[in-house]
Amino acid sequence: MSVDEKRKAAQKKPERSKRRKNSAKNRRVVLGAIAVLVVVYVGTSIYFMHHFYPQTTLNGRNVGGYSAKKVKSVANDEIHSYVLKLKTRDGKTEKIAGADIDLEPQWNDDTEKLIKKQNGFAWPVKLFQKETLKSETLVAFDKEKVKKAVDALDCMDESKQTAPKNAGASSYSSKDGYTIVPCVMGTKIDTDKMYEAVDNAVNGLVEKLNLDKAGVYINPTVFDDNKELAHAVDSMNKYSKASITYQIGKHSEVLDASVYSDWMRLNKDLKPVLSKKKVENYVNSLAKKYNTCYTAKKLKTSYGKTVTIPISHYGWKVDNETEVNQIIDDIKAGKAVTRDLNYSMTANSHDENDFGDSYVEINLTAQHLFLYKNGKLVIESDFVSGNVSKGNATPTGAYGITYTEKNATLRGENYETPVTYWMPFAGNVGMHDAYWRSAFGGSIYKTAGSHGCINLPPSAAKVIFENVSKNYPVLVYELEGTEANANADQSAADAVDKLITSIGKVTLDSKDAIDKAQKAYDKLNSNAKSKVKNYKALVDAQKKLEKLEKKDGE
């Protein structure tokens, strides 16, 4: 080795020694730092084995760095100062203080368990992570005092509560029809639900309780947006377009929404229904106004006098049940209709006399009847009515012919009689031909009358049968002063027959004889006229004379 090499080697030895010393020092510093970190880490880990992490909330409260003991201490303070605020539906706030219900904490070991459950060694990570924890904070309170506190609330005063009301249909308006009436939520509280809600709030130490959200109110069951309600209101508005114009003879009645609007209501299923009772009341009022059956009849008789016939089985009678159902159907159809009432019994006229100018007039006193049709006399005839001496007198009254039957057999106690023309009007009493009789009128009925029927000459019965039908009015009465005088009437009729016979062959010179016979006939009463046998010969003579005079004038 050269001198230079030896010199350089000698210079490097102290430098290496110095570097070794610095390295050892650095190692000691690092090891010291690590030791400190380990101590801090372990110490902090031990700390968080007994305390919550910084970003931890428990039951909504910040408990970061709290031990279980401190958590309970803080909670105890909060429990002893606890006040439950209740917000009512109408925006008011009421309070229940924990002190008023003997509220006290009842702790278990949940808090300690939550801390133990933490991984204390993970604190470097957990320092910046939020932890949301829950535990059961047990509290004890006097439930009876809770009920008393609840009962003392202003919102529980029933006199101050508003009952809920379902949405529904409005009254009818001619402008808007039917509309939806909004529901009323009300402030009526279900007491049991209120007790339960407050109990739950206190158990959870909830500080604010919204009673509406807690569901303690008794709410309506039908709200404004209910589809069934909207459909029902639409249906009611359709119904309101209906109108019924009754044409009752010369009279008219109009039934429209202004009358029947308050008959409509919604049932529990939100279906529009018409009150049948109100419809019935309306029909009853119409029946009272237009029924004429069972009311006395006034008749200006063929004898000039007016009689009142008190017993009546003839006239208009509204069929109430059918009319009620028809009204309901018409309204539901929602259309305008014009019609008459529905009747179970009908008559000829809605004017003063419901029998009009077509009827059979039967005078029992005179034993004489008249058949009128459209105001004209069709025929008049004597008859024999029910045997008075045997208690079979023909009943008076106003009737309608029940039916007409040709070639009928009349049956009763101890008799069976065939007749050609049968026209009953009062049960088994009616008009019919009595071919077995040779005389009619007079006083025959008093001792040799019928079983109650009107016995007629066959020719008269035939004419009547051909001109009447079911429900044709029959007016039966008695009229003092018109008693039949058969002998006098027959004599007068015989005298007229002689005058007609004396006319002989008709010539231009027969005018005086024809006029004399006509004047004599005109002076007869109706009963005597019916007994003139050859009146047709007089009519034929008048026609023959008219032709001769016309020919002579040409």
C-alpha positions in Angstrom: 0.0 0.0 0.0 1.3 3.4 -0.9 1.6 6.3 1.5 -1.3 8.0 -0.2 -3.5 5.0 0.1 -2.6 4.7 3.8 -3.4 8.3 4.3 -6.8 8.0 2.7 -7.7 4.9 4.6 -6.8 6.7 7.9 -9.2 9.6 7.0 -12.2 7.2 6.3 -12.3 5.5 9.7 -13.6 8.4 11.8 -16.3 9.2 9.1 -17.7 5.6 9.4 -17.7 5.8 13.1 -19.7 9.1 12.9 -22.3 7.6 10.6 -22.7 4.6 12.9 -23.4 6.9 15.8 -26.0 8.9 13.8 -27.8 5.8 12.6 -28.1 4.5 16.1 -29.6 7.8 17.3 -32.2 7.8 14.5 -33.2 4.3 15.4 -33.8 5.4 18.9 -35.9 8.3 17.8 -38.1 6.1 15.6 -38.5 3.5 18.2 -39.5 6.2 20.7 -42.1 7.6 18.4 -43.5 4.2 17.7 -43.6 3.6 21.4 -45.5 6.9 21.9 -47.9 6.0 19.1 -48.5 2.6 20.5 -49.2 4.1 23.9 -51.5 6.7 22.5 -53.2 4.1 20.3 -53.6 1.6 23.1 -54.6 4.2 25.6 -57.2 5.7 23.2 -58.5 2.2 22.3 -58.9 1.5 26.0 -60.7 4.8 26.3 -63.2 4.0 23.5 -63.8 0.7 25.2 -65.7 2.7 27.8 -66.9 5.7 25.8 -68.8 6.3 22.6 -67.0 7.4 19.5 -67.1 11.1 18.7 -69.6 11.0 15.9 -72.1 8.8 17.8 -75.8 9.6 18.4 -78.0 7.5 20.7 -81.7 7.7 20.4 -81.2 11.0 18.6 -78.9 12.6 21.1 -75.2 13.3 20.6 -73.3 11.1 23.0 -69.8 11.3 21.4 -67.1 10.7 24.1 -69.8 9.9 26.7 -69.5 7.0 29.1 -72.5 4.9 30.0 -72.7 6.7 33.3 -72.6 10.1 31.7 -75.2 9.1 29.1 -77.5 8.0 31.9 -76.8 11.2 34.0 -77.7 13.4 31.0 -80.7 11.3 30.2 -81.9 11.5 33.8 -81.7 15.2 33.8 -83.7 15.3 30.5 -86.3 12.8 31.8 -86.9 14.9 35.0 -87.4 18.0 32.9 -89.4 16.2 30.2 -92.4 17.9 28.7 -94.6 16.4 25.9 -95.9 19.0 23.5 -99.1 18.0 21.6 -100.1 19.8 18.4 -103.8 19.6 17.7 -105.5 19.6 14.3 -106.7 23.1 14.7 -103.1 24.4 15.2 -103.1 24.7 19.0 -100.3 23.3 21.3 -100.9 21.7 24.7 -98.5 20.2 27.2 -98.1 17.3 29.5 -95.1 17.5 32.0 -93.3 14.4 33.1 -93.5 15.6 36.7 -97.3 15.5 36.5 -97.3 11.8 35.6 -94.5 10.7 37.9 -92.0 10.1 35.1 -88.8 8.3 36.3 -86.0 6.5 34.5 -85.7 2.8 34.7 -82.3 1.9 33.2 -81.1 -1.5 32.0 -77.6 -2.4 30.7 -78.3 -1.6 27.0 -76.0 1.4 27.1 -73.1 -0.5 28.5 -73.7 -3.3 25.9 -73.6 -0.8 23.1 -70.2 0.6 24.3 -68.8 -2.9 24.7 -70.0 -3.8 21.3 -67.7 -1.1 19.9 -64.3 -2.2 18.6 -62.1 0.2 20.5 -59.1 -0.6 18.4 -60.9 0.8 15.3 -61.0 4.3 16.7 -58.7 5.8 14.0 -61.3 4.9 11.4 -64.4 5.6 13.6 -63.2 9.1 14.5 -64.7 10.4 11.2 -67.6 8.0 10.8 -71.1 8.7 12.0 -72.8 6.1 14.2 -76.5 6.1 14.9 -77.5 3.9 17.7 -80.7 3.1 19.5 -81.3 1.6 22.9 -84.4 1.2 25.1 -84.5 3.9 27.6 -86.8 2.5 30.2 -89.1 4.9 32.0 -91.8 4.4 34.5 -94.9 6.6 34.9 -98.4 6.5 36.4 -100.8 5.5 33.6 -103.8 6.7 35.6 -102.2 10.1 36.0 -101.5 10.1 32.2 -105.3 9.5 31.6 -106.1 12.3 34.0 -103.6 14.6 32.3 -105.0 13.7 28.9 -108.6 14.2 30.0 -107.7 17.6 31.4 -106.5 18.8 27.9 -108.6 21.5 26.3 -108.7 19.4 23.1 -110.4 16.6 25.0 -113.4 18.8 26.0 -116.3 17.3 24.0 -118.2 20.6 24.1 -115.3 22.1 22.2 -114.9 19.3 19.7 -116.3 19.3 16.2 -117.8 16.1 14.9 -116.5 14.8 11.6 -118.9 14.9 8.6 -118.7 13.0 5.4 -118.6 14.7 2.1 -122.0 14.5 0.4 -124.4 15.9 -2.1 -125.7 19.4 -1.7 -129.3 20.5 -1.9 -130.6 21.1 -5.4 -130.0 24.4 -7.0 -131.8 25.5 -10.2 -128.5 27.1 -11.2 -125.9 24.5 -10.2 -127.9 21.4 -9.7 -126.4 19.1 -7.1 -122.7 19.6 -6.1 -120.3 17.9 -3.7 -120.4 19.3 -0.2 -116.8 19.0 1.2 -116.3 16.8 4.2 -115.6 18.2 7.7 -112.6 16.7 9.3 -113.7 17.8 12.7 -111.7 17.6 16.0 -113.5 14.6 17.6 -110.8 12.5 19.3 -110.9 8.7 19.9 -110.1 8.7 23.7 -108.5 5.2 23.6 -106.3 6.1 20.7 -105.3 9.3 22.5 -104.3 7.4 25.6 -102.3 5.0 23.5 -100.5 7.7 21.5 -99.5 9.7 24.6 -98.3 6.5 26.4 -96.1 5.6 23.4 -94.8 9.1 23.2 -93.8 9.2 26.9 -92.3 5.7 26.7 -90.1 6.9 23.8 -89.5 10.3 25.5 -90.9 11.9 22.3 -91.0 15.7 22.9 -93.5 16.6 20.1 -96.6 14.7 19.2 -98.7 15.7 16.2 -102.1 14.4 17.0 -103.2 14.4 13.4 -100.3 12.3 12.3 -100.7 10.1 15.4 -104.2 9.1 14.1 -106.2 9.9 17.2 -108.9 11.9 15.4 -112.2 10.3 14.3 -112.1 11.1 10.6 -115.0 11.1 8.1 -115.2 8.0 6.0 -116.1 9.8 2.7 -113.8 12.4 1.4 -114.2 15.1 -1.2 -112.3 13.1 -3.9 -114.4 9.9 -3.5 -115.1 8.5 -6.9 -118.4 6.9 -5.9 -119.6 10.2 -4.5 -118.7 12.0 -7.8 -120.6 9.4 -9.8 -123.6 9.6 -7.5 -123.8 13.4 -7.8 -123.6 13.0 -11.6 -126.5 10.6 -11.5 -128.5 12.9 -9.3 -128.0 15.7 -11.8 -129.2 13.4 -14.6 -132.3 12.6 -12.5 -133.0 16.3 -12.0 -133.5 16.8 -15.7 -136.7 14.7 -15.5 -140.1 16.2 -15.5 -143.6 14.8 -15.5 -146.5 16.8 -16.9 -149.8 15.2 -15.9 -152.7 15.9 -18.3 -155.8 15.1 -16.3 -158.7 16.1 -18.4 -158.6 19.9 -18.5 -156.3 20.0 -15.5 -152.5 19.7 -15.5 -149.9 19.0 -12.8 -146.1 19.4 -13.2 -143.6 17.4 -11.2 -140.1 18.6 -11.7 -136.9 19.0 -9.7 -138.3 22.0 -7.8 -140.7 19.5 -6.2 -138.9 16.2 -6.0 -135.3 17.4 -5.4 -135.5 16.9 -1.6 -136.8 13.3 -2.2 -133.3 12.3 -3.2 -130.6 11.2 -0.8 -127.5 9.0 -0.8 -127.6 5.7 0.9 -124.7 4.2 2.8 -123.3 2.8 -0.4 -123.2 6.3 -1.9 -126.0 5.4 -4.3 -128.7 8.0 -5.0 -132.1 6.8 -4.0 -135.5 8.4 -4.0 -137.4 8.4 -0.7 -140.3 6.1 -1.5 -142.2 7.6 1.5 -142.0 11.1 0.0 -143.1 9.8 -3.4 -146.0 8.0 -1.7 -147.0 11.2 0.1 -147.0 13.1 -3.2 -149.1 10.4 -4.9 -151.5 10.5 -2.0 -152.0 14.2 -2.5 -152.8 13.6 -6.2 -155.2 10.8 -5.3 -156.9 13.0 -2.7 -157.3 15.7 -5.4 -158.4 13.6 -8.4 -160.0 10.4 -6.9 -163.8 10.5 -7.4 -164.6 6.9 -6.6 -166.6 6.5 -3.4 -167.7 10.1 -3.5 -171.4 11.1 -3.9 -172.7 11.8 -7.4 -175.1 14.5 -8.4 -177.4 13.7 -11.4 -179.9 15.9 -13.1 -182.5 13.3 -13.8 -184.6 12.9 -16.9 -187.4 14.1 -14.7 -185.9 17.5 -14.3 -184.9 17.1 -10.6 -181.4 16.7 -9.4 -180.7 13.8 -7.0 -177.6 13.0 -4.9 -176.5 9.4 -5.1 -174.4 8.9 -1.9 -173.2 5.4 -2.4 -170.6 5.3 -5.2 -168.5 2.5 -6.6 -167.8 4.3 -9.8 -165.2 7.0 -10.6 -161.5 7.7 -10.8 -159.2 5.9 -8.4 -155.5 6.4 -8.7 -153.4 3.2 -8.5 -151.0 4.5 -5.9 -148.5 1.7 -6.0 -148.2 1.7 -9.8 -148.0 5.5 -9.9 -145.2 5.6 -7.2 -143.2 3.1 -9.2 -143.8 5.0 -12.4 -142.6 8.2 -10.9 -139.4 6.6 -9.7 -138.8 5.1 -13.1 -139.6 8.4 -14.9 -137.2 10.4 -12.7 -134.4 7.9 -13.0 -134.8 8.1 -16.8 -134.0 11.8 -16.6 -136.4 12.8 -19.4 -139.4 15.0 -19.8 -142.7 13.0 -20.2 -146.3 14.0 -20.5 -148.9 11.5 -19.4 -152.0 10.8 -17.3 -152.0 9.2 -13.8 -152.1 5.5 -13.4 -155.6 4.3 -12.3 -157.0 1.2 -10.8 -160.5 2.5 -11.6 -161.5 4.9 -14.4 -164.5 7.0 -15.3 -165.8 8.9 -18.3 -164.8 12.4 -17.5 -162.5 14.5 -15.2 -165.1 17.3 -15.3 -167.8 18.0 -12.7 -169.6 14.8 -13.3 -167.2 11.9 -13.7 -169.8 9.8 -15.5 -169.9 12.4 -18.3 -172.8 12.3 -20.7 -172.9 8.5 -21.3 -174.7 6.5 -18.7 -177.6 4.3 -17.7 -180.1 6.1 -15.5 -182.3 3.8 -13.4 -185.2 5.3 -11.4 -186.4 2.6 -9.0 -189.3 4.6 -7.9 -190.6 5.0 -11.5 -189.4 1.6 -12.5 -188.0 3.2 -15.6 -184.6 3.6 -17.1 -182.9 5.7 -19.7 -179.7 5.0 -21.7 -177.7 8.0 -22.7 -174.7 7.9 -25.0 -172.7 11.0 -25.9 -175.5 13.1 -24.5 -178.2 11.5 -26.6 -181.0 9.3 -25.5 -180.6 5.9 -27.1 -183.5 4.1 -25.4 -185.8 4.3 -22.4 -187.8 1.4 -21.0 -189.8 0.2 -18.1 -188.3 -2.6 -16.0 -189.0 -4.8 -13.0 -186.4 -4.5 -10.1 -185.8 -6.5 -7.0 -188.7 -7.9 -5.0 -189.1 -5.5 -2.0 -191.5 -7.7 -0.1 -188.9 -10.5 0.0 -185.9 -8.2 0.9 -184.4 -8.3 -2.5 -184.7 -4.6 -3.3 -182.2 -3.5 -6.0 -179.4 -1.4 -4.3 -179.1 2.3 -5.2 -175.7 3.7 -6.0 -173.3 4.7 -8.8 -171.7 1.7 -10.4 -169.7 0.7 -13.5 -170.8 -2.3 -15.6 -168.5 -5.2 -14.5 -168.6 -6.9 -17.8 -171.1 -7.9 -20.5 -171.9 -11.5 -21.5 -174.1 -13.0 -24.1 -176.0 -16.2 -23.4 -175.2 -16.4 -19.8 -176.8 -18.5 -17.1 -177.8 -16.8 -13.8 -177.6 -19.0 -10.8 -178.7 -18.5 -7.3 -180.4 -20.2 -4.4 -183.2 -22.4 -5.9 -182.9 -21.0 -9.4 -180.9 -21.3 -12.6 -182.0 -19.0 -15.4 -180.5 -18.6 -18.9 -180.5 -15.1 -20.4 -179.4 -13.7 -23.7 -178.0 -10.4 -22.5 -176.3 -10.2 -19.1 -174.8 -6.9 -17.8 -173.8 -7.1 -14.1 -173.0 -3.8 -12.2 -173.2 -4.5 -8.5 -171.9 -7.9 -7.7 -174.5 -10.4 -8.8 -177.0 -7.7 -9.5 -177.2 -6.5 -13.1 -179.5 -5.8 -16.1 -180.7 -8.6 -18.3 -183.6 -9.6 -20.6 -186.6 -11.2 -18.8 -188.4 -13.1 -21.7 -190.6 -14.8 -19.2 -192.4 -11.6 -18.2 -195.3 -10.1 -20.1 -195.4 -6.8 -18.2 -192.9 -4.3 -16.9 -193.1 -1.1 -14.8 -195.7 -0.1 -12.4 -195.6 -1.7 -8.9 -194.8 -5.3 -10.0 -191.5 -5.1 -8.2 -193.1 -4.6 -4.8 -194.4 -8.2 -4.6 -193.4 -10.0 -7.7 -190.0 -8.5 -8.4 -186.7 -10.1 -9.2 -183.9 -11.4 -7.0 -182.4 -7.9 -7.3 -181.6 -7.6 -11.0 -183.2 -5.2 -13.4 -185.5 -7.3 -15.6 -185.9 -5.8 -19.0 -188.0 -6.4 -22.1 -185.8 -8.4 -24.5 -185.9 -5.7 -27.1 -184.7 -3.1 -24.7 -182.1 -5.4 -23.2 -180.7 -6.0 -26.7 -180.3 -2.3 -27.5 -178.7 -1.6 -24.1 -176.3 -4.6 -24.5 -175.2 -3.3 -27.9 -174.4 0.2 -26.6 -172.7 -0.4 -23.3 -169.3 -2.0 -22.3 -167.3 -2.7 -19.3 -167.3 0.2 -16.7 -170.2 1.9 -18.4 -171.8 4.1 -15.7 -175.0 2.9 -14.1 -176.7 5.4 -11.8 -179.5 3.9 -9.6 -181.7 6.1 -7.5 -185.1 6.7 -6.0 -187.1 9.8 -6.6 -190.2 10.6 -4.7 -193.1 11.9 -6.8 -192.2 9.7 -9.8 -194.0 6.6 -8.7 -195.1 4.5 -11.6 -198.8 4.8 -12.6 -199.0 1.9 -15.0 -202.7 2.1 -15.8 -202.8 5.8 -16.5 -199.7 5.7 -18.6 -201.0 2.7 -20.5 -204.3 4.4 -21.2 -202.5 7.5 -22.5 -200.2 5.4 -24.7 -203.2 3.4 -26.0 -204.9 6.7 -27.0 -201.8 7.8 -29.0 -201.7 4.4 -30.6 -205.3 5.0 -31.8 -204.4 8.4 -33.3 -201.5 6.9 -35.1 -203.6 4.1 -36.5 -206.3 6.6 -37.7 -203.8 8.2 -40.0 -204.2 5.4 -42.4 -202.8 5.7 -45.9 -200.6 8.8 -46.0 -201.6 11.5 -48.5 -201.2 15.2 -48.8 -204.3 15.5 -46.7 -202.9 13.5 -43.8 -200.9 16.4 -42.3 -203.4 17.3 -39.7 -203.9 13.8 -38.5 -200.1 13.3 -38.3 -199.5 16.5 -36.4 -202.3 15.7 -33.9 -200.8 12.3 -33.2 -197.3 13.8 -32.7 -198.6 16.5 -30.3 -200.4 13.8 -28.3 -197.2 11.7 -28.1 -195.2 14.8 -27.0 -197.5 15.3 -24.1 -196.8 11.8 -22.7 -194.4 11.3 -19.8 -191.4 9.1 -20.5 -193.0 6.0 -19.1 -196.1 6.4 -21.2 -194.0 7.0 -24.3 -192.3 3.7 -23.8 -195.7 2.0 -23.9 -196.6 3.4 -27.3 -196.5 0.4 -29.6 -196.7 1.9 -33.1 -194.6 5.0 -32.7 -192.5 3.9 -35.6 -195.6 4.0 -37.8 -195.9 7.7 -36.9 -192.3 8.4 -37.8 -192.7 6.6 -41.1 -195.9 8.6 -41.9 -194.0 11.8 -41.3 -191.3 10.8 -43.7 -193.9 9.8 -46.4 -195.7 13.1 -46.0 -192.4 15.0 -46.4 -191.6 13.2 -49.7 -195.2 13.8 -51.0 -194.9 17.5 -50.2 -191.5 17.8 -51.8 -192.8 16.1 -55.0 -195.9 18.3 -55.1 -193.8 21.4 -54.9 -191.7 20.5 -57.9 
